[in-house]
Amino acid sequence: MEVVNLPKNANITNDIWIAYRKEDVKNKNIELFIKTLRS
């Protein structure tokens, strides 16, 4: 299981986390991923 460092102020819901885990996020940048989801 890989460790992902989350920003302290990130509002990570389970749905976002599951979507993130399913995606092939090459740079594993969850902040960028969340911004992409919310835009």
C-alpha positions in Angstrom: 0.0 0.0 0.0 1.5 3.3 -1.1 1.5 6.3 1.2 0.2 9.6 -0.2 0.9 12.7 1.7 -2.3 14.7 1.9 -2.4 18.5 2.4 -3.5 19.2 5.9 -6.4 21.4 4.8 -7.6 18.9 2.1 -11.3 18.0 2.3 -10.9 14.4 1.1 -14.2 12.5 0.9 -14.3 8.8 0.5 -15.6 9.2 -3.1 -12.7 11.5 -4.0 -10.2 9.1 -2.4 -11.7 6.0 -4.2 -11.6 7.9 -7.5 -8.0 9.0 -6.9 -7.0 5.4 -6.1 -8.6 4.1 -9.3 -7.0 6.7 -11.5 -3.6 6.2 -13.0 -2.3 9.5 -11.6 1.3 9.6 -12.9 2.6 12.3 -10.5 0.4 11.2 -7.6 -0.4 14.9 -7.0 -3.7 14.7 -5.1 -4.0 18.4 -4.8 -3.9 18.8 -8.6 -6.3 15.8 -8.9 -8.8 17.4 -6.6 -8.6 20.8 -8.4 -9.2 18.9 -11.6 -12.3 17.2 -10.2 -13.7 20.4 -8.8 -13.1 22.6 -11.8 
